[in-house]
Amino acid sequence: MDGNAERNIPVSELLELLEEMRNTLLNTSEIINLLLNHKYSYLNKISLAKSLTTSFISQNNY
């Protein structure tokens, strides 16, 4: 079959494909959000550690 030839795809099959694509995008979005939350959680911990260290140093006149 020619790669450019038209193919009649039943609407039900198209709907199934769209649903699969939607689910894949939702899963991908969820994974990205989890990764970003983990990254920012890590950065927040570093920021907190920096703040505590700075506070400790200033209070103890180092």
Biotite code that builds the C-alpha atoms (Angstrom):
import biotite.structure as struc

atoms = struc.array([
    struc.Atom([0.000, 0.000, 0.000], chain_id="A", res_id=1, res_name="MET", atom_name="CA", element="C"),
    struc.Atom([1.244, 3.470, -0.881], chain_id="A", res_id=2, res_name="ASP", atom_name="CA", element="C"),
    struc.Atom([2.230, 5.422, 2.237], chain_id="A", res_id=3, res_name="GLY", atom_name="CA", element="C"),
    struc.Atom([0.284, 8.425, 0.995], chain_id="A", res_id=4, res_name="ASN", atom_name="CA", element="C"),
    struc.Atom([-2.842, 6.507, 0.056], chain_id="A", res_id=5, res_name="ALA", atom_name="CA", element="C"),
    struc.Atom([-5.995, 7.426, 1.930], chain_id="A", res_id=6, res_name="GLU", atom_name="CA", element="C"),
    struc.Atom([-7.297, 4.890, 4.372], chain_id="A", res_id=7, res_name="ARG", atom_name="CA", element="C"),
    struc.Atom([-10.826, 4.809, 5.662], chain_id="A", res_id=8, res_name="ASN", atom_name="CA", element="C"),
    struc.Atom([-10.598, 4.416, 9.407], chain_id="A", res_id=9, res_name="ILE", atom_name="CA", element="C"),
    struc.Atom([-13.785, 3.753, 11.337], chain_id="A", res_id=10, res_name="PRO", atom_name="CA", element="C"),
    struc.Atom([-14.770, 6.539, 13.723], chain_id="A", res_id=11, res_name="VAL", atom_name="CA", element="C"),
    struc.Atom([-14.759, 4.084, 16.630], chain_id="A", res_id=12, res_name="SER", atom_name="CA", element="C"),
    struc.Atom([-11.113, 3.226, 15.898], chain_id="A", res_id=13, res_name="GLU", atom_name="CA", element="C"),
    struc.Atom([-10.211, 6.913, 15.720], chain_id="A", res_id=14, res_name="LEU", atom_name="CA", element="C"),
    struc.Atom([-11.922, 7.499, 19.056], chain_id="A", res_id=15, res_name="LEU", atom_name="CA", element="C"),
    struc.Atom([-9.965, 4.631, 20.597], chain_id="A", res_id=16, res_name="GLU", atom_name="CA", element="C"),
    struc.Atom([-6.708, 6.050, 19.241], chain_id="A", res_id=17, res_name="LEU", atom_name="CA", element="C"),
    struc.Atom([-7.567, 9.509, 20.551], chain_id="A", res_id=18, res_name="LEU", atom_name="CA", element="C"),
    struc.Atom([-8.365, 8.053, 23.973], chain_id="A", res_id=19, res_name="GLU", atom_name="CA", element="C"),
    struc.Atom([-5.007, 6.235, 24.012], chain_id="A", res_id=20, res_name="GLU", atom_name="CA", element="C"),
    struc.Atom([-3.218, 9.439, 23.016], chain_id="A", res_id=21, res_name="MET", atom_name="CA", element="C"),
    struc.Atom([-5.074, 11.368, 25.719], chain_id="A", res_id=22, res_name="ARG", atom_name="CA", element="C"),
    struc.Atom([-4.148, 8.797, 28.372], chain_id="A", res_id=23, res_name="ASN", atom_name="CA", element="C"),
    struc.Atom([-0.522, 8.820, 27.253], chain_id="A", res_id=24, res_name="THR", atom_name="CA", element="C"),
    struc.Atom([-0.402, 12.614, 27.475], chain_id="A", res_id=25, res_name="LEU", atom_name="CA", element="C"),
    struc.Atom([-2.021, 12.581, 30.918], chain_id="A", res_id=26, res_name="LEU", atom_name="CA", element="C"),
    struc.Atom([0.478, 9.979, 32.130], chain_id="A", res_id=27, res_name="ASN", atom_name="CA", element="C"),
    struc.Atom([3.368, 11.968, 30.677], chain_id="A", res_id=28, res_name="THR", atom_name="CA", element="C"),
    struc.Atom([2.073, 15.144, 32.305], chain_id="A", res_id=29, res_name="SER", atom_name="CA", element="C"),
    struc.Atom([1.746, 13.382, 35.651], chain_id="A", res_id=30, res_name="GLU", atom_name="CA", element="C"),
    struc.Atom([5.308, 12.045, 35.414], chain_id="A", res_id=31, res_name="ILE", atom_name="CA", element="C"),
    struc.Atom([6.645, 15.513, 34.537], chain_id="A", res_id=32, res_name="ILE", atom_name="CA", element="C"),
    struc.Atom([4.794, 17.041, 37.482], chain_id="A", res_id=33, res_name="ASN", atom_name="CA", element="C"),
    struc.Atom([6.178, 14.412, 39.847], chain_id="A", res_id=34, res_name="LEU", atom_name="CA", element="C"),
    struc.Atom([9.709, 15.052, 38.585], chain_id="A", res_id=35, res_name="LEU", atom_name="CA", element="C"),
    struc.Atom([9.302, 18.817, 38.917], chain_id="A", res_id=36, res_name="LEU", atom_name="CA", element="C"),
    struc.Atom([7.887, 18.496, 42.426], chain_id="A", res_id=37, res_name="ASN", atom_name="CA", element="C"),
    struc.Atom([10.820, 16.282, 43.391], chain_id="A", res_id=38, res_name="HIS", atom_name="CA", element="C"),
    struc.Atom([13.287, 18.755, 41.867], chain_id="A", res_id=39, res_name="LYS", atom_name="CA", element="C"),
    struc.Atom([11.736, 21.737, 43.632], chain_id="A", res_id=40, res_name="TYR", atom_name="CA", element="C"),
    struc.Atom([11.484, 19.803, 46.880], chain_id="A", res_id=41, res_name="SER", atom_name="CA", element="C"),
    struc.Atom([15.220, 19.128, 46.610], chain_id="A", res_id=42, res_name="TYR", atom_name="CA", element="C"),
    struc.Atom([15.958, 22.783, 45.807], chain_id="A", res_id=43, res_name="LEU", atom_name="CA", element="C"),
    struc.Atom([13.787, 23.925, 48.724], chain_id="A", res_id=44, res_name="ASN", atom_name="CA", element="C"),
    struc.Atom([15.759, 21.675, 51.075], chain_id="A", res_id=45, res_name="LYS", atom_name="CA", element="C"),
    struc.Atom([19.020, 23.163, 49.803], chain_id="A", res_id=46, res_name="ILE", atom_name="CA", element="C"),
    struc.Atom([17.620, 26.672, 50.250], chain_id="A", res_id=47, res_name="SER", atom_name="CA", element="C"),
    struc.Atom([16.473, 25.861, 53.785], chain_id="A", res_id=48, res_name="LEU", atom_name="CA", element="C"),
    struc.Atom([19.890, 24.407, 54.654], chain_id="A", res_id=49, res_name="ALA", atom_name="CA", element="C"),
    struc.Atom([21.573, 27.534, 53.278], chain_id="A", res_id=50, res_name="LYS", atom_name="CA", element="C"),
    struc.Atom([19.274, 29.800, 55.302], chain_id="A", res_id=51, res_name="SER", atom_name="CA", element="C"),
    struc.Atom([19.830, 27.836, 58.498], chain_id="A", res_id=52, res_name="LEU", atom_name="CA", element="C"),
    struc.Atom([23.590, 27.856, 57.970], chain_id="A", res_id=53, res_name="THR", atom_name="CA", element="C"),
    struc.Atom([23.613, 31.605, 57.309], chain_id="A", res_id=54, res_name="THR", atom_name="CA", element="C"),
    struc.Atom([21.481, 32.208, 60.390], chain_id="A", res_id=55, res_name="SER", atom_name="CA", element="C"),
    struc.Atom([23.731, 30.020, 62.542], chain_id="A", res_id=56, res_name="PHE", atom_name="CA", element="C"),
    struc.Atom([26.857, 31.780, 61.298], chain_id="A", res_id=57, res_name="ILE", atom_name="CA", element="C"),
    struc.Atom([25.443, 35.263, 61.902], chain_id="A", res_id=58, res_name="SER", atom_name="CA", element="C"),
    struc.Atom([24.181, 34.368, 65.400], chain_id="A", res_id=59, res_name="GLN", atom_name="CA", element="C"),
    struc.Atom([27.512, 32.880, 66.409], chain_id="A", res_id=60, res_name="ASN", atom_name="CA", element="C"),
    struc.Atom([29.662, 35.628, 64.890], chain_id="A", res_id=61, res_name="ASN", atom_name="CA", element="C"),
    struc.Atom([31.729, 33.314, 62.693], chain_id="A", res_id=62, res_name="TYR", atom_name="CA", element="C"),
])
